[in-house]
Amino acid sequence: MNHYDRYLANTGIVIGGYGTHDYYPSFELHNCFGFLADRFIAVQERSKSIERGSLGVIEGFAQDNMIDTFRFGIGFDAYAHVHRATQKALTQVAEKTLKKYSPDTSVDDLKELISKELSEGQADWYEKVREEHYAPLARVISSLPVSDLAALAKSLVELQSLKERVTRDSESVGGPIDVAVISKHDGFVWIERKHYFRPELNPRFFSRIKSEKRQ
């Protein structure tokens, strides 16, 4: 089936942690479209791995505009608005200048020239914004203890949830937040985990879990 992405619903799945022979963590983001007949359709969107000497990484998935704002000083939605507004303004200035001072002159590649200059200009200021915001943050992230990393991850999700709650009719991010840590030594460890029941009223449940682990 060609162009299945136009007809099938999709969801993202993030796989993160350590491989058998890995010393540093990595993740892969897959866009999954479900089954078509007996074939499971999944496309790897992006991946990233930590290497020796590299800085820490903060990565957002799904609704990530607030995380991008925190990381880079500007979210992708704001960046796109700036891009469109600047392109429109440059085009109008060029057209009005030609019309006023050289009405008989025609520039066939005007849009291409504007797009090139706009891309170079935005790349310049965006790189400086990244250097001022993300580089210091990445250096700090790489040296934070595990407990602080978990707290930071929760705070970023809460920040996105707060924005969704106060600015949008439908909250796509919200509710109790699960927090877990994956480390080379301890493996997968829950830091905070919501339950469908009140834990203090169900001591037998946790007693059973503990006895099962000892067996």
Buried (B, 14 or more C-beta within 10 A) or exposed (E): EEEBEEEBEBEEEEEEEBEEEEEEBBBBBBBBBEEEEEEEBEEEEEEEEBEEEEBBBBEBEEBBBBBBBBBBBBBEEEBEEBBEEBBEEBBEEBEEEBEEEEEEEEEEEBEEEBBEEBEEEBEEEBEEBBEEBBEEBBEEBEEEEBEEBBBBBBEBBBBBBEBBEEEEEEBEBBEEBEBEBBEEEEEEEEBEEEEEEEEEEEEEEEEEEEEEEEE
